Amino acid sequence: MGWSIVAWWLVLLGQTGAAEGPVEAAGGRSDAGARLAAVVDDASTAGLTNGKHYYASNERDLHLFEPTVRGLGGALVAVAADPGYVLAGWMRASLVVFVDLDPEIVALHSVYAALFAASATPEAFLGLWADAGRERAVAVISGAAPAGEVARSVAVFLAAQPEISRRFADLGRRMAASKTRWFGDDQALFDHVRGLVTTGQVVVKRADLTREGAALAIGEGLTASGEAVGALYLSNIEQYFMYNTGFRAVVGALPFSAEGVALRTLPGRPAGFEYIAQNGRELQGRLGDRRVRSVYRLRGFSKREDPGAFLQGRSLFWIRGEGAGEGGPRVGQGGGG
């Protein structure tokens, strides 16, 4: 995205009229939110996955997680962007903590915050991401961004908008086909997510989940404030690394509730991802076993043992390891693959 295009949009703002001042939280943050907001970002993180910015998720069957997290409550710790907002609505999260390696995605969440705050309905919010709403969205973002960050915020929006617009359109179709309500078509779910944003209960940190830096401090802050984790959303990041001391420590520090879950995806066949759920406390226990070196070992999947094996795309799989106990899948959440 060239800066000449950004400058053109900023000139256009003089004709559209931007909102004045930054978006303010409608109420004070919770103790947990305040503690986490004070966590210092990692000064540096690992390189970009596949050398690109993932403005929008390509997990097209996210609805498969809805029965698992419905009404779960507690804090959501999530990577990426749009899936976290969807999950937060379903689980009625009390707090959302986004972590990402990519400073561009960290900045993208400020764009989300501005557009959520400016929208009273799901239709209005989605409209700001559509091509027809681009001019109005730039005005909103420019009025919400702190002094000195307007150009950066607008640049991120303009780079991300085409991809996110397509993503929300696709999500809408797929949610409708599966008869799953989400914040994009349900006012109550939208109000919950928007409320989290406008009351400062969405915290965004640049952090590496494989290092004992900001990510470890997040777990410590949640524990100190008595805020239980209802869900940890990892997307498919685990396919890109072996479990190390840092990752084990970061996940081990999260205060999962008894029913708290870890959610992840892995590429499957014939298309799409396998959506994988696991009790959070069970995951912590399994990570204590140094023989569990990767997500594929955790999943019980080995190409070496079965070269023809593959994960089943567009399906939900529950990892049920030893010691799941009372924290195992709740009744009615579906079975394994």
The 8 nearest C-alpha neighbors of each residue, nearest first, counted from 0:
[[1, 158, 2, 154, 4, 157, 5, 3],
 [2, 0, 3, 4, 5, 154, 6, 158],
 [1, 3, 5, 4, 6, 0, 154, 150],
 [2, 4, 6, 1, 5, 7, 0, 8],
 [5, 3, 7, 2, 6, 1, 8, 0],
 [6, 4, 2, 8, 7, 3, 154, 9],
 [5, 7, 9, 3, 8, 4, 2, 10],
 [6, 8, 4, 10, 5, 9, 3, 11],
 [9, 7, 11, 5, 6, 10, 4, 12],
 [10, 8, 6, 12, 11, 7, 5, 13],
 [11, 9, 7, 12, 8, 13, 6, 14],
 [10, 12, 8, 9, 13, 14, 7, 15],
 [13, 11, 15, 9, 14, 10, 16, 138],
 [12, 14, 11, 10, 16, 15, 9, 17],
 [13, 15, 12, 11, 16, 10, 17, 9],
 [16, 14, 12, 13, 17, 11, 138, 135],
 [17, 15, 12, 13, 14, 138, 18, 11],
 [18, 16, 138, 142, 139, 19, 12, 141],
 [17, 19, 142, 139, 16, 20, 138, 143],
 [20, 18, 142, 17, 21, 143, 141, 139],
 [19, 21, 142, 143, 22, 18, 144, 145],
 [22, 20, 143, 144, 145, 23, 142, 19],
 [21, 23, 143, 113, 20, 24, 116, 144],
 [24, 22, 21, 25, 197, 198, 20, 26],
 [23, 25, 198, 197, 26, 199, 22, 27],
 [24, 26, 198, 197, 23, 27, 199, 194],
 [27, 25, 198, 24, 28, 199, 197, 23],
 [28, 26, 198, 29, 24, 199, 25, 33],
 [29, 27, 199, 32, 33, 200, 198, 30],
 [28, 30, 32, 31, 33, 27, 200, 199],
 [29, 31, 33, 32, 34, 224, 28, 35],
 [32, 30, 34, 224, 29, 33, 221, 35],
 [31, 33, 29, 35, 28, 30, 34, 200],
 [34, 32, 36, 30, 31, 35, 28, 29],
 [35, 33, 31, 37, 32, 36, 220, 30],
 [36, 34, 38, 37, 32, 33, 220, 217],
 [35, 37, 33, 38, 34, 32, 202, 203],
 [36, 38, 35, 34, 39, 33, 32, 40],
 [39, 37, 35, 36, 213, 40, 216, 34],
 [40, 38, 213, 37, 41, 204, 36, 42],
 [41, 39, 205, 213, 204, 42, 206, 38],
 [40, 42, 206, 43, 213, 205, 212, 39],
 [43, 41, 40, 44, 205, 39, 206, 213],
 [44, 42, 41, 45, 206, 100, 205, 40],
 [43, 45, 100, 207, 46, 41, 206, 42],
 [44, 46, 100, 47, 43, 207, 101, 48],
 [47, 45, 48, 44, 50, 100, 101, 49],
 [46, 48, 50, 51, 49, 101, 45, 52],
 [47, 49, 50, 51, 46, 52, 239, 53],
 [50, 48, 51, 47, 46, 52, 53, 239],
 [49, 51, 47, 48, 52, 46, 53, 101],
 [52, 50, 49, 47, 53, 48, 54, 101],
 [51, 53, 54, 103, 47, 50, 101, 104],
 [54, 52, 55, 51, 56, 79, 104, 48],
 [55, 53, 159, 52, 104, 163, 162, 56],
 [56, 54, 53, 163, 162, 81, 166, 57],
 [55, 57, 58, 81, 53, 54, 82, 166],
 [56, 58, 59, 55, 166, 271, 53, 60],
 [59, 57, 56, 60, 61, 272, 271, 264],
 [58, 60, 57, 61, 170, 271, 173, 169],
 [61, 59, 62, 58, 63, 313, 173, 272],
 [60, 62, 63, 59, 64, 58, 65, 82],
 [63, 61, 65, 64, 60, 179, 174, 177],
 [62, 64, 61, 65, 60, 315, 274, 66],
 [65, 63, 62, 67, 66, 61, 68, 274],
 [64, 66, 62, 67, 68, 63, 69, 89],
 [67, 65, 69, 68, 332, 64, 63, 331],
 [66, 68, 64, 65, 332, 69, 329, 328],
 [69, 67, 90, 71, 65, 66, 70, 89],
 [68, 70, 90, 89, 66, 71, 65, 67],
 [71, 69, 90, 91, 72, 68, 89, 92],
 [70, 72, 90, 68, 69, 229, 91, 73],
 [73, 71, 92, 91, 90, 70, 229, 93],
 [74, 72, 229, 92, 93, 228, 227, 75],
 [73, 75, 228, 94, 229, 93, 92, 95],
 [74, 76, 95, 230, 231, 229, 228, 96],
 [77, 75, 96, 231, 97, 95, 232, 230],
 [78, 76, 232, 97, 231, 83, 75, 98],
 [77, 79, 98, 97, 99, 233, 232, 80],
 [78, 80, 99, 77, 81, 82, 83, 97],
 [81, 79, 83, 82, 78, 55, 84, 108],
 [80, 82, 83, 84, 55, 85, 56, 79],
 [83, 81, 85, 84, 80, 86, 56, 79],
 [82, 84, 86, 85, 81, 80, 77, 87],
 [83, 85, 87, 81, 82, 86, 88, 192],
 [84, 86, 82, 83, 88, 87, 182, 181],
 [85, 87, 83, 89, 88, 84, 82, 90],
 [88, 86, 92, 84, 90, 85, 89, 91],
 [89, 87, 188, 91, 86, 85, 192, 90],
 [88, 90, 69, 86, 91, 87, 70, 68],
 [89, 91, 70, 69, 71, 68, 92, 72],
 [92, 90, 88, 72, 70, 89, 87, 93],
 [93, 91, 72, 87, 73, 90, 94, 74],
 [92, 94, 73, 74, 72, 91, 95, 200],
 [95, 93, 74, 200, 92, 201, 75, 96],
 [96, 94, 75, 201, 74, 76, 202, 200],
 [97, 95, 76, 202, 203, 201, 75, 77],
 [96, 98, 203, 77, 78, 76, 204, 202],
 [99, 97, 204, 78, 206, 205, 203, 77],
 [98, 100, 205, 101, 206, 78, 79, 105],
 [99, 101, 44, 206, 205, 207, 45, 102],
 [100, 102, 103, 99, 104, 47, 105, 205],
 [103, 101, 105, 104, 106, 205, 100, 99],
 [104, 102, 106, 101, 105, 107, 155, 52],
 [105, 103, 107, 106, 102, 101, 108, 54],
 [104, 106, 102, 107, 103, 108, 203, 205],
 [105, 107, 103, 104, 108, 109, 102, 152],
 [108, 106, 104, 110, 109, 105, 103, 155],
 [107, 109, 111, 110, 106, 105, 112, 104],
 [110, 108, 112, 107, 111, 106, 113, 105],
 [109, 111, 107, 113, 108, 112, 114, 140],
 [112, 110, 108, 114, 109, 113, 115, 107],
 [113, 111, 109, 115, 110, 114, 196, 116],
 [112, 114, 110, 116, 111, 115, 140, 143],
 [113, 115, 117, 111, 116, 112, 118, 110],
 [116, 114, 112, 118, 117, 113, 193, 111],
 [117, 115, 113, 114, 118, 112, 197, 193],
 [116, 118, 114, 115, 113, 119, 139, 124],
 [119, 117, 124, 115, 123, 116, 120, 114],
 [118, 120, 123, 117, 121, 124, 116, 115],
 [119, 121, 123, 122, 118, 124, 186, 189],
 [122, 120, 183, 124, 123, 184, 189, 125],
 [123, 121, 125, 120, 124, 126, 183, 184],
 [122, 124, 126, 120, 118, 121, 125, 127],
 [123, 125, 121, 118, 126, 127, 122, 115],
 [126, 124, 128, 122, 127, 123, 121, 129],
 [125, 127, 123, 129, 124, 128, 132, 122],
 [126, 128, 132, 136, 125, 124, 129, 133],
 [129, 127, 125, 164, 126, 160, 132, 133],
 [130, 128, 126, 132, 164, 131, 127, 133],
 [131, 129, 133, 132, 128, 161, 164, 127],
 [130, 132, 129, 133, 126, 134, 127, 128],
 [133, 131, 127, 129, 130, 135, 126, 134],
 [132, 134, 136, 130, 135, 131, 127, 137],
 [135, 133, 137, 136, 132, 138, 131, 8],
 [134, 136, 138, 132, 137, 133, 139, 127],
 [137, 135, 133, 139, 127, 138, 134, 132],
 [138, 136, 140, 134, 139, 135, 141, 133],
 [137, 139, 17, 135, 141, 136, 140, 12],
 [140, 138, 136, 142, 137, 141, 17, 18],
 [141, 139, 143, 137, 142, 138, 113, 144],
 [140, 142, 138, 149, 144, 139, 143, 137],
 [141, 143, 18, 19, 17, 139, 140, 20],
 [142, 144, 21, 140, 22, 141, 20, 113],
 [143, 145, 149, 141, 21, 142, 148, 140],
 [146, 144, 148, 21, 147, 143, 149, 20],
 [145, 147, 148, 144, 149, 21, 20, 143],
 [146, 148, 149, 145, 150, 144, 151, 152],
 [149, 147, 151, 146, 145, 150, 144, 152],
 [148, 150, 152, 141, 144, 151, 147, 153],
 [149, 151, 153, 152, 148, 154, 5, 147],
 [150, 152, 154, 148, 149, 153, 155, 106],
 [153, 151, 155, 149, 154, 150, 148, 156],
 [152, 154, 156, 150, 155, 151, 149, 157],
 [153, 155, 151, 157, 152, 156, 5, 150],
 [156, 154, 152, 158, 153, 157, 159, 151],
 [155, 157, 153, 159, 154, 158, 160, 152],
 [158, 156, 154, 160, 159, 155, 153, 0],
 [157, 159, 155, 156, 0, 160, 154, 161],
 [158, 160, 156, 157, 54, 162, 161, 155],
 [159, 161, 163, 157, 162, 156, 164, 158],
 [162, 160, 164, 163, 159, 165, 158, 130],
 [161, 163, 165, 164, 160, 159, 166, 55],
 [164, 162, 166, 160, 165, 55, 161, 159],
 [163, 165, 161, 128, 129, 167, 166, 162],
 [166, 164, 168, 162, 163, 167, 169, 161],
 [165, 167, 163, 169, 164, 168, 170, 162],
 [166, 168, 170, 169, 164, 165, 171, 163],
 [169, 167, 165, 171, 166, 170, 164, 172],
 [168, 170, 166, 172, 171, 167, 165, 173],
 [171, 169, 167, 173, 172, 168, 174, 166],
 [170, 172, 168, 174, 169, 173, 167, 175],
 [173, 171, 175, 169, 170, 174, 176, 168],
 [172, 174, 176, 170, 175, 171, 177, 169],
 [173, 175, 179, 177, 171, 176, 172, 170],
 [174, 176, 178, 172, 173, 177, 171, 179],
 [175, 177, 173, 174, 178, 172, 179, 171],
 [176, 178, 174, 179, 175, 173, 62, 172],
 [179, 177, 175, 176, 174, 180, 173, 62],
 [180, 178, 174, 177, 175, 181, 62, 176],
 [179, 181, 185, 184, 174, 178, 182, 175],
 [182, 180, 183, 184, 185, 85, 179, 188],
 [181, 183, 189, 188, 185, 184, 88, 85],
 [182, 184, 121, 181, 185, 189, 171, 125],
 [185, 183, 182, 181, 121, 180, 186, 122],
 [186, 184, 182, 188, 187, 181, 183, 180],
 [185, 187, 189, 188, 190, 121, 120, 184],
 [188, 186, 190, 189, 185, 191, 182, 88],
 [189, 187, 182, 88, 191, 185, 190, 186],
 [188, 190, 182, 186, 192, 191, 187, 193],
 [191, 189, 187, 193, 188, 192, 194, 186],
 [190, 192, 194, 188, 189, 193, 88, 187],
 [193, 191, 195, 189, 194, 88, 190, 188],
 [192, 194, 190, 196, 195, 191, 115, 189],
 [195, 193, 191, 197, 192, 196, 190, 198],
 [196, 194, 200, 192, 193, 198, 197, 201],
 [195, 197, 193, 201, 194, 199, 198, 200],
 [196, 198, 24, 194, 25, 199, 195, 193],
 [199, 197, 24, 26, 25, 195, 200, 196],
 [198, 200, 28, 201, 196, 24, 197, 195],
 [199, 201, 195, 94, 198, 32, 196, 28],
 [202, 200, 95, 196, 199, 195, 96, 94],
 [201, 203, 96, 36, 97, 95, 200, 204],
 [204, 202, 97, 96, 98, 105, 201, 205],
 [205, 203, 98, 40, 206, 97, 99, 105],
 [204, 206, 40, 99, 98, 100, 41, 105],
 [205, 207, 41, 213, 98, 214, 99, 100],
 [206, 208, 209, 210, 100, 44, 214, 99],
 [207, 209, 210, 214, 246, 206, 249, 245],
 [208, 210, 246, 245, 207, 243, 211, 249],
 [211, 209, 245, 207, 208, 212, 246, 214],
 [210, 212, 215, 245, 214, 249, 213, 209],
 [213, 211, 214, 215, 210, 41, 216, 206],
 [212, 214, 216, 206, 215, 40, 41, 39],
 [213, 215, 217, 216, 212, 206, 208, 249],
 [214, 216, 249, 211, 217, 218, 213, 212],
 [217, 215, 219, 213, 214, 218, 220, 212],
 [218, 216, 220, 214, 215, 219, 35, 221],
 [219, 217, 253, 252, 221, 220, 216, 215],
 [218, 220, 216, 222, 217, 221, 223, 252],
 [221, 219, 223, 217, 222, 218, 34, 216],
 [220, 222, 226, 218, 224, 219, 223, 31],
 [221, 223, 219, 225, 220, 224, 254, 226],
 [222, 224, 220, 221, 225, 219, 226, 31],
 [225, 223, 31, 221, 222, 226, 30, 220],
 [224, 226, 222, 223, 221, 227, 31, 254],
 [227, 225, 221, 224, 222, 31, 228, 74],
 [228, 226, 254, 256, 255, 73, 74, 225],
 [229, 227, 255, 74, 73, 230, 254, 256],
 [228, 230, 259, 73, 74, 72, 75, 256],
 [229, 231, 260, 75, 259, 228, 261, 232],
 [230, 232, 261, 76, 77, 75, 262, 260],
 [233, 231, 77, 262, 234, 261, 263, 76],
 [232, 234, 263, 78, 262, 235, 236, 77],
 [233, 235, 263, 264, 236, 232, 78, 262],
 [236, 234, 264, 265, 237, 263, 238, 233],
 [235, 237, 238, 239, 234, 233, 240, 263],
 [238, 236, 239, 235, 240, 294, 241, 293],
 [237, 239, 236, 240, 235, 294, 265, 293],
 [238, 240, 237, 236, 241, 235, 48, 293],
 [241, 239, 237, 238, 242, 293, 236, 243],
 [242, 240, 293, 292, 243, 239, 237, 294],
 [241, 243, 292, 293, 246, 240, 247, 244],
 [242, 244, 245, 246, 241, 247, 209, 292],
 [243, 245, 247, 246, 248, 242, 209, 210],
 [246, 244, 210, 209, 248, 211, 243, 247],
 [247, 245, 209, 249, 248, 243, 244, 208],
 [246, 248, 244, 245, 250, 249, 251, 286],
 [247, 249, 251, 245, 246, 250, 244, 252],
 [250, 248, 215, 246, 252, 251, 247, 245],
 [251, 249, 252, 247, 253, 248, 246, 283],
 [250, 252, 248, 283, 249, 253, 247, 286],
 [253, 251, 218, 249, 250, 248, 219, 254],
 [252, 254, 218, 250, 251, 255, 228, 249],
 [255, 253, 227, 228, 222, 252, 256, 218],
 [256, 254, 228, 259, 227, 253, 279, 229],
 [255, 257, 259, 227, 258, 228, 229, 254],
 [258, 256, 326, 259, 255, 280, 325, 279],
 [259, 257, 326, 256, 260, 278, 327, 229],
 [260, 258, 229, 256, 255, 279, 230, 257],
 [261, 259, 278, 279, 230, 277, 229, 231],
 [260, 262, 231, 279, 277, 230, 276, 232],
 [263, 261, 276, 232, 275, 231, 233, 260],
 [262, 264, 234, 233, 275, 235, 232, 274],
 [265, 263, 274, 235, 234, 273, 275, 272],
 [264, 266, 272, 273, 235, 267, 274, 263],
 [267, 265, 272, 273, 271, 312, 264, 310],
 [268, 266, 312, 310, 272, 311, 273, 271],
 [269, 267, 270, 312, 311, 310, 309, 271],
 [268, 270, 312, 267, 271, 311, 313, 310],
 [271, 269, 268, 312, 267, 272, 313, 266],
 [270, 272, 312, 313, 267, 266, 268, 273],
 [273, 271, 266, 312, 267, 265, 313, 264],
 [272, 274, 312, 314, 265, 267, 264, 313],
 [275, 273, 264, 315, 314, 272, 316, 263],
 [274, 276, 316, 263, 264, 317, 315, 262],
 [277, 275, 262, 317, 261, 318, 316, 263],
 [276, 278, 318, 261, 260, 317, 279, 262],
 [277, 279, 260, 281, 327, 280, 259, 326],
 [280, 278, 260, 282, 261, 259, 281, 255],
 [279, 281, 283, 282, 278, 284, 255, 257],
 [280, 282, 284, 278, 279, 283, 323, 285],
 [283, 281, 285, 279, 280, 284, 286, 278],
 [284, 282, 280, 286, 281, 251, 285, 279],
 [283, 285, 281, 287, 282, 286, 280, 288],
 [284, 286, 282, 287, 283, 288, 281, 291],
 [287, 285, 283, 288, 284, 247, 282, 291],
 [286, 288, 284, 285, 289, 283, 247, 291],
 [289, 287, 286, 290, 285, 291, 284, 292],
 [290, 288, 291, 287, 292, 286, 285, 242],
 [289, 291, 288, 292, 296, 286, 287, 293],
 [292, 290, 289, 288, 296, 293, 297, 286],
 [291, 293, 242, 290, 241, 289, 296, 294],
 [294, 292, 241, 296, 295, 242, 291, 297],
 [293, 295, 297, 296, 298, 237, 238, 292],
 [296, 294, 298, 300, 297, 293, 299, 301],
 [297, 295, 299, 293, 298, 294, 300, 291],
 [296, 298, 294, 295, 299, 291, 293, 300],
 [297, 299, 295, 296, 300, 294, 318, 275],
 [300, 298, 296, 297, 295, 301, 318, 294],
 [299, 301, 295, 298, 296, 302, 297, 308],
 [302, 300, 303, 304, 305, 299, 295, 296],
 [301, 303, 306, 305, 304, 308, 300, 307],
 [304, 302, 301, 305, 306, 300, 307, 308],
 [303, 305, 301, 302, 306, 300, 308, 307],
 [304, 306, 302, 308, 307, 303, 301, 300],
 [307, 305, 302, 308, 303, 304, 301, 309],
 [308, 306, 305, 309, 302, 304, 303, 301],
 [309, 307, 305, 306, 302, 310, 301, 300],
 [310, 308, 311, 267, 268, 307, 302, 300],
 [309, 311, 267, 312, 268, 273, 266, 308],
 [312, 310, 267, 268, 273, 314, 309, 313],
 [311, 313, 267, 273, 272, 268, 271, 270],
 [314, 312, 273, 272, 271, 60, 311, 274],
 [313, 315, 273, 312, 274, 311, 316, 336],
 [316, 314, 274, 275, 273, 63, 336, 317],
 [315, 317, 335, 336, 275, 274, 276, 318],
 [318, 316, 335, 276, 277, 275, 319, 334],
 [319, 317, 277, 320, 276, 298, 316, 275],
 [320, 318, 317, 323, 321, 277, 327, 278],
 [321, 319, 323, 318, 322, 281, 285, 297],
 [320, 322, 323, 319, 281, 324, 285, 284],
 [321, 323, 324, 320, 281, 284, 319, 327],
 [324, 322, 327, 281, 321, 326, 320, 319],
 [325, 323, 322, 326, 327, 321, 281, 328],
 [326, 324, 327, 323, 257, 258, 328, 322],
 [325, 327, 257, 258, 324, 323, 278, 328],
 [326, 328, 323, 325, 278, 324, 329, 258],
 [329, 327, 332, 330, 326, 278, 258, 277],
 [330, 328, 332, 331, 327, 258, 67, 326],
 [329, 331, 332, 328, 333, 327, 67, 334],
 [330, 332, 333, 329, 66, 328, 67, 334],
 [333, 331, 67, 330, 66, 329, 328, 334],
 [334, 332, 331, 335, 315, 317, 330, 316],
 [333, 335, 317, 316, 336, 332, 315, 331],
 [334, 336, 316, 317, 315, 333, 318, 319],
 [335, 316, 315, 334, 314, 311, 317, 310]]
